[in-house]
Amino acid sequence: MAINKKLSETLETLRKRREDISTGIGTFVESCSHTLLTRILEDVIRSYIKKSTIGSLSNQFIEELIDKAIDSGVVVPLESKYRYDVPRVDPLMALKNKAIVGVDGGVFSIKLHPMRIILAKSAVFFHSQRPDFDYDIKGVWRTSVTILRRAGNLEEQLRRNMRDALVNIESQTVKELAEEYGGYIDAVFWDGPLYTSRRISRFYSAIKTLANRAIICIKSVKNSFASRIAQVAEMPELTDADLYVVYLKHNQRSSVFIYEGGYASRLPEDMKPAFFYVKSQQKIMLRYEFPYWTVEEFGLDYVLRLIFADLALGNGISYVISRADGLARFSDQEKRHLIYRVLRVLKESGVDEAMLFNERRWARFISEGKI
């Protein structure tokens, strides 16, 4: 963002003053540098707010955007009001005789010369209150190892392949759970959006496997950048979460909508994503998504009751996903051991120097003092 004319004049004045000062110049430069930077920052923020509608996100403005999104056909409301209070739910009663599952994945990349190795694993956490099913699964379900072959920008390829590895392994885990324990599972809670345009076939296959066994699939998105409603404002930087963090009070949720735009227009009606935003008691913003068939089959109140029970158990986040996340993460000890084994195999294979200079200097785990 360009500095405005007034700030340019200020910079020029300060430059001339520095040239005229013959003593104490070090102190002057030090004192003016940080004060000038804060003044520039403050002015840039004020200029941005004046030019944007960020300061006018009133309830009326947001409701007008919601109405416009509905009129455009991008979203279809399943409820009449704009927002609702989250009801008090006794999770033990709401989940009585039910088994819910949390699925999440963890990924760890090892950067060696000339290889990039991607390690991924998925974890499963069962919370079962079904008297006919007492088998408790709490651990790693699947693992995957990939050696990345360079194609284009290496760091960008690494980032994309890490995400692809997670999606693949989590999707396969969900399918296997449905096939092996489908008769004992009532709902699967899974991290991330229900679908994405880039990986829609992988997600759809797993979610369809659950649907075929009448298992509810609920996805939880912690850091949402979706603009399904905000897109009608024609402000590229504005997201739905920006709207609802202003509009919702803590312990409130938005209306439930069906998403009809973008990739969803190509999906069967019963598999399109229903979604809503919720601000928890701890003021955490979340987006929940589930396929529309679950509303038709079980009713919206039933699905919401499962979500709010899981949210209550997790004290503002999904309980079963957070427990699965803790299992899926690679611990520091596990990372050290994995790197040690990789370096050992390389050395035994005749590769003596497997680390680049900056990786030897900056890497958290790869150093002569730790391995």
C-alpha positions in Angstrom: 0.0 0.0 0.0 1.5 3.4 -1.0 2.3 5.9 1.7 0.1 9.0 1.3 1.3 12.5 0.4 1.3 13.7 4.0 3.5 10.9 5.2 5.9 11.4 2.2 6.3 15.0 3.4 6.9 13.9 6.9 9.6 11.5 5.8 11.3 14.2 3.7 11.3 16.6 6.7 12.8 14.1 9.0 15.5 13.3 6.4 16.5 17.0 6.2 16.5 17.3 10.0 18.9 14.3 10.2 21.3 16.0 7.8 21.3 19.2 9.9 22.0 17.5 13.1 25.7 17.1 13.9 25.6 15.7 17.4 23.4 13.1 19.1 22.4 11.7 15.7 22.5 8.1 16.8 19.9 8.7 19.5 17.7 10.8 17.1 17.7 8.1 14.4 16.8 5.4 16.9 14.0 7.4 18.5 12.5 8.6 15.2 12.6 5.2 13.4 10.2 3.4 15.6 7.9 6.3 16.2 7.7 7.0 12.4 6.9 3.3 11.7 4.0 3.3 14.1 2.7 6.6 12.6 2.9 5.1 9.1 1.1 1.9 10.3 -1.7 3.9 12.0 -2.2 6.1 9.0 -2.4 3.1 6.6 -5.0 1.5 8.9 -7.1 4.7 9.0 -6.9 5.1 5.2 -8.0 1.5 4.7 -10.9 1.7 7.0 -12.1 4.9 5.3 -12.1 3.2 1.9 -13.7 -0.1 3.0 -16.9 -1.1 4.7 -15.0 -2.9 7.5 -16.3 -0.2 10.0 -19.9 -0.5 8.9 -20.5 -4.2 9.6 -23.7 -3.5 11.4 -26.4 -6.1 12.1 -28.6 -4.6 9.4 -25.8 -4.6 6.8 -25.0 -8.3 7.5 -28.7 -9.3 7.4 -29.0 -7.5 4.0 -26.0 -9.5 2.8 -27.6 -12.7 4.0 -30.9 -11.8 2.2 -28.9 -11.0 -1.0 -27.0 -14.3 -0.9 -30.4 -16.2 -0.5 -32.0 -14.2 -3.4 -29.0 -15.0 -5.6 -29.5 -18.7 -5.0 -26.0 -19.3 -3.7 -27.4 -20.5 -0.4 -30.8 -21.9 0.6 -31.9 -21.4 4.3 -33.4 -24.3 6.2 -34.6 -22.1 9.0 -36.6 -18.8 9.2 -34.4 -16.8 11.6 -31.0 -15.2 11.0 -29.5 -16.6 14.2 -30.3 -18.8 17.2 -29.0 -19.4 20.7 -27.1 -22.6 21.3 -29.2 -24.7 23.6 -27.9 -26.2 26.8 -27.2 -29.8 26.1 -26.4 -32.6 28.6 -23.8 -34.5 26.4 -24.2 -37.7 28.3 -28.0 -37.7 27.7 -27.7 -36.5 24.1 -25.2 -39.3 23.3 -26.9 -42.0 25.3 -26.7 -45.3 23.4 -24.7 -43.6 20.6 -21.2 -44.0 19.4 -19.4 -41.1 17.8 -16.0 -41.2 16.2 -13.3 -38.5 15.7 -10.9 -38.8 12.7 -7.9 -36.5 12.2 -4.5 -36.8 10.6 -0.9 -35.7 11.3 1.9 -35.0 8.8 5.6 -34.5 9.1 8.1 -33.7 6.4 11.8 -34.5 6.5 13.9 -32.3 4.2 17.1 -34.0 3.2 19.5 -33.6 0.2 18.3 -34.5 -2.3 15.1 -36.0 -1.0 11.9 -34.7 0.6 10.1 -37.4 2.6 6.5 -36.9 3.7 5.2 -39.0 6.6 1.4 -39.0 7.3 -0.8 -40.9 9.7 -4.5 -40.9 10.7 -5.9 -41.4 14.1 -9.3 -42.5 15.4 -10.9 -41.8 18.7 -14.1 -43.6 19.7 -16.6 -42.2 22.2 -19.1 -45.0 22.7 -22.1 -45.2 25.0 -23.6 -48.2 23.2 -24.0 -51.2 25.5 -23.6 -53.5 22.5 -20.3 -52.1 21.5 -17.5 -51.7 24.1 -14.5 -52.0 21.8 -12.6 -48.8 22.4 -10.4 -47.7 19.5 -7.9 -45.0 20.5 -4.9 -44.9 18.3 -3.2 -44.6 14.9 -5.3 -46.2 12.1 -3.2 -45.8 9.0 0.2 -44.5 8.0 1.7 -43.3 4.7 5.3 -42.6 3.4 6.0 -40.7 0.2 9.3 -39.5 -1.3 8.6 -36.3 -3.3 9.9 -36.1 -6.8 10.7 -32.5 -7.7 8.3 -30.8 -10.1 8.3 -27.0 -10.2 8.6 -25.0 -7.1 9.8 -27.6 -4.5 8.4 -25.9 -1.4 5.0 -25.4 -3.0 5.0 -29.0 -4.2 5.9 -30.1 -0.7 3.0 -28.1 0.8 0.5 -29.5 -1.7 1.7 -33.1 -1.4 1.5 -32.9 2.4 -2.1 -31.8 2.2 -2.9 -34.4 -0.4 -1.3 -37.1 1.8 -3.5 -36.0 4.7 -6.7 -36.0 2.6 -5.9 -39.4 1.1 -5.1 -41.1 4.4 -8.0 -39.5 6.3 -10.5 -40.4 3.5 -9.3 -44.0 3.4 -9.6 -44.2 7.2 -13.2 -43.0 7.1 -14.1 -45.6 4.4 -12.4 -48.4 6.4 -14.2 -47.4 9.6 -17.5 -47.5 7.8 -16.8 -50.9 6.2 -15.5 -52.5 9.4 -17.6 -50.9 12.1 -20.6 -49.4 10.2 -23.2 -51.2 12.3 -21.9 -49.7 15.5 -21.2 -46.1 14.5 -23.8 -43.3 14.7 -21.7 -40.3 13.6 -18.2 -39.5 12.3 -16.7 -36.1 13.2 -14.0 -35.1 10.8 -11.7 -32.1 10.6 -11.9 -29.7 7.7 -14.5 -28.8 5.1 -17.0 -31.3 3.8 -15.7 -31.0 0.3 -13.2 -28.9 -1.6 -13.2 -28.2 -5.3 -9.7 -29.6 -5.8 -10.3 -32.9 -3.9 -14.0 -33.3 -4.3 -13.9 -36.9 -5.6 -11.8 -38.2 -2.7 -14.1 -36.5 -0.1 -17.2 -37.6 -1.9 -16.2 -41.2 -2.0 -15.6 -41.4 1.7 -18.8 -39.4 2.6 -20.9 -41.6 0.2 -19.5 -44.7 2.0 -20.9 -43.3 5.2 -24.2 -42.3 3.7 -24.7 -45.9 2.3 -24.6 -47.1 5.9 -26.7 -44.3 7.3 -23.7 -42.9 9.3 -23.9 -39.1 9.9 -20.8 -37.3 8.7 -20.1 -34.0 10.4 -17.1 -31.8 9.4 -15.7 -29.0 11.7 -13.7 -26.1 10.3 -11.7 -24.1 12.8 -10.1 -21.5 10.5 -12.8 -20.8 7.9 -11.9 -18.6 4.8 -15.1 -19.4 3.0 -17.1 -16.6 1.4 -20.4 -18.3 0.5 -22.5 -15.4 1.9 -19.9 -12.6 1.9 -19.2 -13.0 -1.8 -22.3 -11.0 -2.6 -20.7 -8.0 -1.0 -18.1 -7.9 -3.8 -15.3 -7.4 -1.2 -12.7 -10.1 -1.9 -11.1 -9.8 1.5 -14.4 -10.4 3.4 -15.3 -13.9 4.6 -18.4 -15.4 6.2 -16.4 -15.7 9.5 -15.8 -12.0 9.4 -19.5 -11.4 9.2 -20.5 -13.8 11.9 -17.8 -12.9 14.4 -19.5 -9.5 14.4 -23.1 -10.6 14.1 -23.1 -13.5 16.6 -22.9 -13.2 20.3 -21.1 -16.0 22.2 -23.1 -19.2 22.4 -25.1 -18.3 19.3 -25.2 -19.9 15.8 -26.3 -18.8 12.4 -29.2 -20.3 10.5 -28.4 -23.5 8.7 -28.0 -23.1 4.9 -27.6 -25.5 2.0 -24.7 -24.4 -0.3 -25.7 -24.4 -3.9 -22.9 -22.5 -5.6 -19.5 -23.5 -7.0 -18.6 -27.2 -6.8 -21.9 -27.9 -4.9 -23.9 -27.3 -8.1 -22.5 -30.5 -9.5 -23.5 -32.7 -6.5 -26.7 -34.6 -6.1 -29.2 -32.8 -3.9 -29.0 -35.1 -1.0 -25.2 -34.9 -0.9 -24.9 -31.1 -1.0 -23.3 -29.5 2.1 -25.6 -28.0 4.8 -23.6 -25.6 7.0 -23.8 -23.1 9.8 -21.5 -20.9 11.9 -21.3 -21.0 15.6 -19.5 -18.8 18.2 -18.9 -21.0 21.2 -19.1 -19.9 24.8 -15.3 -19.3 24.6 -15.9 -17.1 21.6 -14.3 -19.6 19.2 -15.7 -19.3 15.6 -16.4 -22.6 13.9 -18.2 -23.7 10.8 -20.0 -27.1 10.8 -21.0 -28.9 7.7 -22.9 -32.1 6.9 -24.5 -33.6 3.8 -28.2 -32.7 3.3 -29.4 -36.3 3.4 -28.8 -36.4 7.2 -31.3 -33.6 7.6 -33.9 -35.5 5.5 -33.2 -38.8 7.2 -32.8 -37.8 10.9 -34.1 -34.2 11.1 -32.1 -31.0 11.7 -32.7 -31.0 15.5 -31.1 -34.5 15.8 -28.0 -33.5 13.9 -27.6 -30.2 15.8 -28.0 -32.0 19.1 -25.1 -34.4 18.3 -22.9 -31.4 17.3 -23.7 -29.4 20.5 -23.2 -32.5 22.7 -19.7 -32.9 21.1 -19.0 -29.2 21.5 -20.0 -29.3 25.2 -17.7 -32.2 25.8 -14.9 -30.4 24.1 -15.5 -27.1 26.0 -15.8 -25.0 22.8 -14.2 -27.3 20.2 -15.1 -30.8 18.9 -14.2 -33.3 21.6 -13.7 -36.4 19.5 -11.7 -34.5 16.8 -9.5 -32.9 19.3 -8.8 -36.3 20.9 -8.0 -37.8 17.5 -5.8 -34.8 16.7 -3.7 -35.4 19.9 -3.2 -39.0 18.7 -2.3 -38.1 15.2 0.3 -35.5 15.9 4.0 -36.5 15.6 5.6 -36.0 18.9 9.1 -34.5 19.2 10.4 -37.8 20.4 8.8 -39.6 17.5 10.3 -37.0 15.0 13.8 -37.4 16.4 13.6 -41.2 16.2 12.2 -41.2 12.6 15.0 -38.8 11.4 17.6 -40.9 13.2 16.4 -44.0 11.4 16.3 -42.3 8.0 19.9 -40.9 8.4 21.1 -44.3 9.6 19.6 -46.0 6.4 21.2 -43.3 4.2 24.6 -43.7 5.8 24.4 -47.5 5.5 23.5 -47.0 1.8 26.6 -44.9 1.3 25.1 -41.4 1.6 27.3 -39.5 4.0 26.0 -36.0 3.6 22.3 -35.9 3.6 21.7 -32.4 5.0 21.9 -29.0 3.3 23.8 -26.1 4.9 20.8 -24.2 6.1 19.0 -27.3 7.3 22.0 -28.2 9.4 22.1 -24.7 10.8 18.4 -24.1 11.4 16.6 -27.4 11.6 14.9 -28.1 14.9 15.8 -31.8 15.1 18.6 -32.4 12.6 21.8 -31.4 14.4 24.9 -33.1 15.5 24.0 -32.5 19.2 20.7 -34.3 19.0 21.4 -37.2 16.7 
